[in-house]
């Protein structure tokens, strides 16, 4: 349970984190970044990160980010690929709470209807609609669930009726994403750090929703991964035992803790800032073309020659 809320306004978030035995970072990387260069530069930068055992929180904002990867050819030549992305700081403005999970899971997103804006989803890059999965009861009235194609059965394994009810009650106004081995709860515009109710809500989400997610996923195995469904790995998963001294389970027999490439990331739509920029760009080109073509059509229709003018 967090204490010392008065420190936030008086001495800042760093002092509050220190008083509770947590780590504070003014700037850092967003949670659960994959290896893809575009993913590393397009998810913003984390500000005011508070990192504790099993969870972290912070505020994601846009801006300029860069990433690079290095590989070597068979002949030993070093090849470096660099990607740089610059976006307005306001293009990403999301507070998050990320909770550790025991297993890697398919990428799944719950897009809350209660925080939709005038043009729909509050997500900067919503998933493509052909990945949407409908669940039973009135859950669809609260969340739009997106799951990678082919992983619908896995989602039904995770989202049981009791978990769905907890999500509605505790996070009904927040977007929720499962990415790699993290459960990420997000609020457009960020959280009110100086409000004790924010940290009390974090405690409740971790204790209720986080605990239920861990219970539903601690035996998860992606059967599409080669070797994941060997008798030894299934036995280890069912027993709930990991490899290690005294467990009786060797590293080779432990359940494979990874997800097949097709399930690791949802396919996303273009982010709004880019889409708007492209729209304005196309509009400008069309206007320029019209400024040239329309007078030419008028002259051709009227029999005028270039250089002639019309007066009234």
Secondary structure, DSSP 4 states (H G I P E B T S, - for coil): ----THHHHHH-HHHHHHHTT-EEEEEEPPSS--S-HHHHHHS-EEEEEEEETTEEEEEEE--EEEEEEEEE-TT--EEEEEEEEE--GGG-EEEEEEEEEEEEEEEEEEEESTT-BTTB---TTPBPGGGEE--STTGGGTEEEEE-TT-HHHHHHH--HHHHHHHHHHHTTSEEEEEEEEEEEEEET---TT-HHHHHHHHHHIIIIIHHHHHHHTT---TTSTTTTSHHHHHHHHHT--SSTTTS--TTTSPP----HHHHS--BPPPHHHHHHHHHHHHHHHHHHHHHHHHHHHHHHHT--TT-----
